[in-house]
Amino acid sequence: MTPRLVEVRKNVLKKNDELARRLRERFAEAGVFVVSLVSSPGAGKTALLERMLRDLGARARVAALVGDLATENDAARLARSGAPVRQIVTGTVCHLEAQMVAAALEGWQPDHLNYLFIENVGNLVCPASYDLGENLRMVLLSVTEGEDKPLKYPAIFYTSDVAVVTKWDLAEAVEFDWETARRNILAARPDMRIARVSAKTGEGVLELLALLASGRRA
Amino acid sequence: MTPRLVEVRKNVLKKNDELARRLRERFAEAGVFVVSLVSSPGAGKTALLERMLRDLGARARVAALVGDLATENDAARLARSGAPVRQIVTGTVCHLEAQMVAAALEGWQPDHLNYLFIENVGNLVCPASYDLGENLRMVLLSVTEGEDKPLKYPAIFYTSDVAVVTKWDLAEAVEFDWETARRNILAARPDMRIARVSAKTGEGVLELLALLASGRRA
């Protein structure tokens, strides 16, 4: 990037961080635990979120914001869970920003919620730099993507709190090497919590929800 | 984005386009056909490229540039094909730019080549805006990512000439809906050429190479 672009980008990031801090305070006052999801396109964010909204929805008040460049398909899909869902259409912007979250929340009452999920645009690069005010960032890695992604996209793994290995039902078919993946995730962030799930079969989803619940109580 | 960031970005893109045009002229003079590959992380760019370098390498002079945020793993992997390969490490930059391609080519003699492949950073958003001087842009979509990606990431599909559906060997296991995928690809770009390949079994690779060869002769 040109030096001028770097400089302007720094200011944008600084503003974003300030707004994210205010959002985080607002969430804390309201008692809502905010979880963001980041991953490659097609790693299964929406499928996992659909599962979590359905399973959590019976016991807690949940809602979701979902980001995409185009289409409102994901919001329609997630709304089937019965949870309130809003779509953020970013146009050409490759990530969500705190101001988009703030705008999407207008008119909502987050103090009625226990959990708010924010699904980012499918992208393992750009979302790393933008704090959204979330309490916990979850990075998804599907077994079909290969074990090397944490080494190739270190920033997004480093800035996440939980790594979720998805599509576990396909692990055998693609000869996924769990030990190598685990080692690569821990190379990016040594204290990362790691979960394995299949949104298709439901395997591991309860354990992941328990992990979120313990984060919420902490 | 803020208006000022948009303005600076416009200038960056304009400079990139000028440099890309000069690169394209240089490639034409040298008689090298340049193919770029874009996709999500883990869609199989490197696996397909490894196959193509090996299969093409017996009949043509081929080389590759490969972009990643971090690690030189892909260059090492591709070098096993025997073709000359150079890694471009982008740091935090989410896409390749024409100047990175120009810098990576320094000291190389592209006029000794028939094909030059450029593997972009795994990202379905940012690379769409950056012309690299290539003759043909290939967007990969793996069957495990789902059929909806062309609708959600329209710009990268619209700016590509060929869509390659990868990991075809897994299509049945993930219940991939070919007709829906095809319809979505053509919604993004009605004249898109579409190929189906499995780098694992080799299915469809020859047909894809034939498609490249016809592009080169055109």
Interface residues (C-beta under 8 A of the other chain):
Chain A: M1 T2 R4 L5 V8 R9 V12 S40 P41 G42 A43 D68 L69 A70 T71 N73 T92 V93 C94 V121 G122 N123 L124 V125 C126 S129 S142 T144 E145 G146 D148 K149 L151 K152 Y153 P154 A155 K167 L170 A173 V174
Chain B: M1 T2 R4 L5 V8 R9 V12 S40 P41 G42 A43 D68 L69 A70 T71 N73 T92 V93 C94 V121 G122 N123 L124 V125 C126 S129 S142 T144 E145 G146 D148 K149 L151 K152 Y153 P154 A155 K167 L170 A173 V174
